[in-house]
């Protein structure tokens, strides 16, 4: 009986993981055009919304980490979406491969980045040989996985020795309270919120997950403090002015010791 119960629990967990991924893929396929528009906004003015400002903070940290790589280095973008970061990597001279399970996202990434290889694929079962890439990035993907362990292990597997892994996760303790909000909005449809379940991490659990996946020198950084969503809903112009004024302070505080857990994004960085 105990064996049977264990088997049922394993089967239930597997079904839960598959359902969560399927929901995320469907959501991103339906919203592909909206995400594309968001990234155009990021290029035009990163202060225009919470989405674009948060992505800009991630991009700034990523740019600093990529500076040590020579042109021609091999980069993999896991969950490349509409191809924004694929394009940024190409501009830096990387040989780029993108993996994206959403057909709507993948079509846009392929259209806009003809020099990159964009394929369908699963973050938990990457179709590449060991140690193939010098850089692996994964932006806002593992939050849609019930258990990111398999995906983290796969990213570590395909990373070359001395390479860089740059992965974002959703913080469980963010000041925006979204980890709590998602408990409701993933079950009940509420206007302006996506009805999709997500996973959340603390700095401690993120470091632990990276180490278990086999990454060396695992560190976690915070990006972008503050519960600014109400202001964005009332006045995007006021939001932009506030973000510009507070940016120097935000940059210092969001990545400061225990305050990292309160940020809007966690950035997981590791090597091999």
C-alpha positions as CSV (number, residue, x, y, z in Angstrom):
1,X,0.0,0.0,0.0
2,X,2.8,2.4,0.9
3,X,4.5,1.8,-2.5
4,X,1.2,2.4,-4.2
5,X,0.6,5.6,-2.4
6,X,4.1,6.8,-3.2
7,X,3.5,6.0,-6.9
8,X,0.3,8.0,-6.8
9,X,2.1,11.0,-5.2
10,X,4.8,10.9,-7.9
11,X,2.2,10.6,-10.7
12,X,0.3,13.6,-9.2
13,X,3.4,15.7,-8.9
14,X,4.3,14.9,-12.5
15,X,0.8,15.8,-13.7
16,X,1.0,19.0,-11.7
17,X,4.3,20.0,-13.3
18,X,3.0,19.2,-16.7
19,X,-0.2,21.2,-16.2
20,X,1.7,24.2,-14.9
21,X,4.0,24.3,-17.9
22,X,1.1,23.8,-20.3
23,X,-0.8,26.7,-18.7
24,X,2.3,28.9,-19.0
25,X,2.9,28.0,-22.7
26,X,-0.7,28.7,-23.6
27,X,-0.7,32.0,-21.7
28,X,2.5,33.2,-23.5
29,X,1.2,32.1,-26.9
30,X,-2.0,34.1,-26.3
31,X,0.0,37.2,-25.0
32,X,2.9,37.1,-27.5
33,X,1.9,40.3,-29.2
34,X,1.5,42.0,-25.8
35,X,5.0,40.9,-24.7
36,X,6.4,42.1,-28.0
37,X,4.9,45.5,-27.4
38,X,6.3,45.6,-23.8
39,X,9.8,44.9,-25.2
40,X,9.5,47.7,-27.7
41,X,8.6,49.9,-24.8
42,X,11.7,48.8,-23.0
43,X,13.9,49.9,-25.9
44,X,12.0,53.2,-26.2
45,X,11.8,54.2,-22.5
46,X,12.4,51.8,-19.6
47,X,10.7,54.0,-17.1
48,X,7.3,53.7,-18.8
49,X,6.1,50.8,-16.7
50,X,6.9,48.3,-13.9
51,X,7.6,45.7,-16.6
52,X,10.1,47.7,-18.6
53,X,11.9,49.1,-15.5
54,X,12.3,45.7,-14.0
55,X,13.6,44.3,-17.2
56,X,16.0,47.2,-17.6
57,X,17.5,46.5,-14.1
58,X,18.0,42.9,-15.2
59,X,19.5,43.9,-18.5
60,X,22.0,46.2,-16.8
61,X,23.2,43.4,-14.5
62,X,23.4,41.0,-17.5
63,X,25.4,43.5,-19.6
64,X,28.0,43.8,-16.9
65,X,28.3,40.0,-16.6
66,X,28.6,39.5,-20.4
67,X,31.4,42.0,-20.8
68,X,34.2,39.4,-20.3
69,X,33.1,37.2,-23.2
70,X,34.8,37.5,-26.6
71,X,32.8,37.8,-29.9
72,X,31.9,34.4,-31.2
73,X,31.1,32.9,-27.7
74,X,28.1,30.6,-27.7
75,X,25.0,31.7,-25.9
76,X,21.7,29.9,-25.1
77,X,18.6,31.7,-24.2
78,X,16.2,29.3,-22.4
79,X,12.6,30.5,-22.8
80,X,13.7,33.2,-25.3
81,X,10.2,34.5,-25.7
82,X,9.8,37.0,-28.6
83,X,13.6,37.2,-29.0
84,X,14.5,40.4,-27.2
85,X,17.5,39.0,-25.5
86,X,18.4,36.9,-28.5
87,X,18.8,40.2,-30.4
88,X,20.8,41.8,-27.7
89,X,23.2,38.8,-27.6
90,X,23.6,38.9,-31.4
91,X,24.5,42.6,-31.2
92,X,27.2,41.7,-28.7
93,X,28.7,39.2,-31.2
94,X,27.5,35.9,-29.6
95,X,26.5,32.9,-31.6
96,X,23.0,32.5,-30.3
97,X,20.5,29.6,-29.8
98,X,17.1,30.2,-28.4
99,X,14.7,27.6,-26.9
100,X,11.0,28.6,-26.7
101,X,8.0,26.2,-26.3
102,X,5.4,28.9,-27.1
103,X,4.6,28.9,-30.9
104,X,3.5,32.5,-30.9
105,X,6.6,33.7,-29.1
106,X,8.9,31.4,-31.2
107,X,7.5,32.8,-34.5
108,X,8.3,36.3,-33.5
109,X,11.8,35.4,-32.2
110,X,12.6,33.6,-35.5
111,X,11.2,36.5,-37.6
112,X,13.2,39.1,-35.8
113,X,16.5,37.2,-35.4
114,X,17.2,35.3,-38.7
115,X,20.9,34.8,-37.7
116,X,20.0,32.9,-34.6
117,X,18.8,29.3,-34.2
118,X,15.4,29.3,-32.5
119,X,13.9,25.9,-31.7
120,X,11.0,24.4,-29.7
121,X,12.1,22.8,-26.5
122,X,11.6,22.1,-22.8
123,X,13.8,23.8,-20.2
124,X,13.8,20.6,-18.2
125,X,15.1,18.5,-21.2
126,X,17.3,20.7,-23.3
127,X,18.2,19.0,-26.7
128,X,21.9,19.8,-26.6
129,X,25.1,17.9,-25.7
130,X,27.0,18.6,-22.5
131,X,29.1,21.7,-22.1
132,X,28.0,23.3,-25.4
133,X,27.4,26.9,-24.3
134,X,29.6,29.6,-22.8
135,X,26.6,31.6,-21.5
136,X,23.1,30.3,-20.6
137,X,20.5,32.9,-19.7
138,X,16.9,32.2,-18.6
139,X,14.8,35.3,-18.0
140,X,11.4,35.0,-16.2
141,X,11.0,31.3,-17.0
142,X,11.5,29.2,-13.9
143,X,8.7,31.1,-12.1
144,X,6.3,29.1,-14.3
145,X,7.8,25.7,-13.2
146,X,6.4,23.8,-10.2
147,X,9.9,22.6,-9.4
148,X,12.8,24.3,-11.2
149,X,15.3,21.7,-10.2
150,X,15.3,19.8,-13.4
151,X,15.6,22.9,-15.5
152,X,18.5,24.3,-13.4
153,X,20.3,20.9,-13.7
154,X,19.9,21.0,-17.5
155,X,21.2,24.5,-17.7
156,X,24.2,23.5,-15.7
157,X,24.7,20.4,-17.9
158,X,24.9,22.3,-21.2
159,X,27.1,25.1,-19.7
160,X,30.8,24.9,-20.6
161,X,33.4,25.0,-17.8
162,X,34.1,28.6,-16.8
163,X,30.8,29.6,-18.4
164,X,28.1,31.9,-17.0
165,X,24.5,31.1,-16.0
166,X,22.2,34.0,-15.5
167,X,18.7,33.1,-14.4
168,X,15.8,35.1,-12.9
169,X,13.3,33.9,-10.3
170,X,10.2,35.4,-8.7
171,X,10.9,36.5,-5.0
172,X,8.6,35.0,-2.3
173,X,9.0,38.1,-0.1
174,X,8.9,41.0,-2.5
175,X,7.4,44.2,-1.3
176,X,4.9,44.0,-4.2
177,X,3.2,41.1,-2.4
178,X,2.7,39.2,-5.6
179,X,3.6,35.8,-4.1
180,X,0.5,36.1,-1.9
181,X,-1.6,37.7,-4.7
182,X,-0.8,34.8,-7.0
183,X,-2.3,32.4,-4.5
184,X,-5.7,34.0,-5.3
185,X,-5.3,35.0,-8.9
186,X,-4.1,31.6,-10.0
187,X,-7.4,30.2,-8.7
188,X,-9.9,33.0,-9.4
189,X,-10.0,35.1,-12.6
190,X,-9.5,38.7,-11.6
191,X,-9.4,41.5,-14.3
192,X,-5.9,42.7,-15.2
193,X,-4.3,39.7,-13.5
194,X,-3.1,36.5,-15.3
195,X,-4.8,33.4,-14.0
196,X,-1.7,31.3,-14.0
197,X,0.1,29.6,-11.1
198,X,3.7,30.6,-10.4
199,X,6.6,29.5,-8.2
200,X,8.5,31.8,-5.8
201,X,11.9,31.7,-4.1
202,X,13.8,33.3,-1.4
203,X,17.5,34.3,-1.7
204,X,18.4,31.3,0.5
205,X,16.3,28.8,-1.4
206,X,17.6,30.1,-4.7
207,X,21.3,29.7,-3.7
208,X,20.5,26.2,-2.4
209,X,18.8,25.3,-5.7
210,X,21.7,26.5,-7.7
211,X,24.2,24.6,-5.6
212,X,22.1,21.4,-5.8
213,X,22.1,21.8,-9.6
214,X,25.9,21.8,-9.6
215,X,26.7,25.4,-10.1
216,X,29.8,26.9,-8.6
217,X,30.0,30.4,-7.1
218,X,26.2,30.6,-6.8
219,X,25.1,34.1,-5.9
220,X,21.7,35.9,-5.9
221,X,21.1,39.6,-6.5
222,X,18.0,41.7,-6.0
223,X,16.7,44.0,-8.7
224,X,14.2,46.8,-8.3
225,X,12.5,47.5,-5.0
226,X,9.1,48.9,-4.2
227,X,5.4,48.2,-4.6
228,X,4.8,50.6,-7.4
229,X,1.9,48.9,-9.2
230,X,-0.8,51.1,-7.7
231,X,0.9,54.3,-8.9
232,X,1.4,52.8,-12.4
233,X,-2.4,52.1,-12.5
234,X,-3.2,55.7,-11.5
235,X,-0.6,57.6,-13.5
236,X,2.2,56.1,-15.6
237,X,3.7,59.6,-16.0
238,X,4.0,60.0,-12.2
239,X,5.5,56.5,-12.0
240,X,8.2,57.4,-14.6
241,X,9.1,60.5,-12.6
242,X,9.4,58.6,-9.4
243,X,11.5,55.8,-10.9
244,X,13.9,58.2,-12.4
245,X,14.3,60.2,-9.2
246,X,14.7,57.2,-7.0
247,X,16.8,55.0,-9.3
248,X,20.2,55.7,-7.7
249,X,18.8,54.8,-4.3
250,X,17.0,51.8,-5.6
251,X,20.1,50.5,-7.3
252,X,22.0,50.5,-4.0
253,X,19.2,49.2,-1.7
254,X,17.7,46.4,-3.9
255,X,20.9,44.4,-3.9
256,X,21.9,45.2,-0.3
257,X,22.1,42.1,2.1
258,X,18.6,41.1,3.4
259,X,16.9,43.7,1.3
260,X,17.4,41.4,-1.7
261,X,14.6,39.2,-0.6
262,X,12.2,42.3,-0.9
263,X,13.1,43.1,-4.5
264,X,10.8,42.5,-7.5
265,X,13.3,40.2,-9.2
266,X,15.9,37.7,-8.0
267,X,18.8,37.2,-10.3
268,X,20.6,33.9,-9.9
269,X,24.2,33.7,-11.1
270,X,26.4,30.7,-11.2
271,X,29.4,29.2,-13.1
272,X,30.7,25.8,-13.9
